[in-house]
Amino acid sequence: MVDAAPLPRRTIAIISHPDAGKSTLTEALALHADAISEAGAVHGKGHRRATVSDWMEMEKARGISISSAALQFEYRGHLINLVDTPGHADFSEDTYRVLSAVDSAVMLVDAARGLEPQTLKLFQVCAQRGLPVLTVINKWDRPGLDALELLDEIEREIGLTPTPLTWPVGIAGVFEGVLDRRSGELVRYTRTAGGATRAPEEHVRPEDARAHLRDHAGPMAAEAWDEAAEADALLRADGADHDLDSYLAAVTTPVLFASALLNFAVAQLLDTLVDLAPAPQPTPDVDGRLRATDADFSALVFKVQSGMDAAHRDRLAYARICSGTFERGMSVTHAATKRAFSTKYAQVVFGRERTSVERAYPGDIIGLVNARSLRVGDTIYTGQPVSYPPIATFAPEHFATATVTDASRWKQFRRGIEQLDQEGVVQVLRSEARGDHAPVLAAVGPMQFEVAAARMSDEYGAPVRLESLAYTVARRVPADQVDAVAGLRDVEVLHRADGSALALFMDRWRLQSVQRQHPELILEALPAGA
Ligand code: G4P
């Protein structure tokens, strides 16, 4: 039997600051498309339904989504994989790692707040990876900043040239519709009760737009059209028109104006993803050789999570398919150990509700159950061997020692700490001076400590005492300089499980003074979050 060709894929993540509207937009996207499976990408807030992925008690109490999940839906003959970036004020490494699993990002900006810190941090990771970024200015139904001001801010802060695909008709708070800059048409939206259903759209030819607005929305709206047309001409003169190659090369960022809450411009976003966002591309391996998407199966593990289901202490490894076709039950090779690995229990849906996946293609995210040997950054494959570059670990900024509170639980403590290190829940640092009983946990955001402490007591029955250390900056130290750095005042050198050494400094000033006094020392900054 010959299978029908798989639908083309678009694998994306939304990057934003908390409250910019990511959950609202995610729901709106799923509403417009045919959601095939629904996962925990949407977190429970207010009246909205609770997420299915809030698997920890702590998570429920806070109403946030700690675990990454993915949502897959079909739109215009394409399958869109929306990989969730856990979005709360505190960062964890998970948020960054998700960006290793996508082909492009949607940067969601609150029209009243402009670019905010978390968005900028996430953008830096996109920039490092060369990911194309599409910008959505959200909440245009509410008073906000001036549209041109927002574009200036984007250009200034992130260095991408904004190329608006649409221009709002009406200032923020008076959202009459948009001028589609490529067709010249007016696109008008109609409010529906609570934005609960797909907002009807009306397309009006450019020559009729002004009269249409005057007749249906009054003279102010007709004036707003004139202003939008002026802005359009200005942008054109400025060279701010969309260019596909520049977007794909991460030089420009196409911009849409939207209201996720009212479902305005959500269909345009979906159309843009289908028309412009990149499909999965050949993936470079550790040696820089490209593995074509139609080569033998291969996938990159970007997240490992355990204890999702209290009834079954399982461990899920999430992998993004880079090449070939995945078929459930197929035996794959784990590149790190060269061992065979059965995929009998692969799943597509994350969170509590899961369904088995029979077949998946490049760009899709699969969850592998009880994949005990798989770690973040690992490659699995069939046929021609391949190893993808490891996922960068990020510079920790928070440090705490962990000790077991009940000495009789020492064995469980040791096992738990090792497990959390492997999963990348926290980084674990050790030194001879501190000994095995008080390893140092290092994190990008302090919430990682809470997750670690909760898991140590719930899963391993080994409650821990955490004591913060006053360090805030970490630098990598080459092996032959460890002794020299360790001898410095106020600097501590610790080792990761992989043997690499990190020097910890109280703050940037101490680091700078060490660099000034010892220019011969190589203190290497770690990627993002540093
Ligand atoms: P997040 O996931 O990025 O944190 O944001 P979320 O979607 O939860 O949205 C944050 C708040 O912003 C919510 O209000 C939401 O209703 C509102 N919001 C999102 N998109 C829009 C929009 O396009 N226009 C307007 N006017 N508001 C928007 P809330 O009051 O905090 O929560 P809720 O009780 O409404 O759920």
Residues whose N, C-alpha, C, O or C-beta is under 5 A from the ligand:
A	BS01	G4P	H17 P18 D19 A20 G21 K22 S23 T24 L25 K45 G46 H47 G87 N138 K139 D141 R142 A258 S259 A260 L261 L262
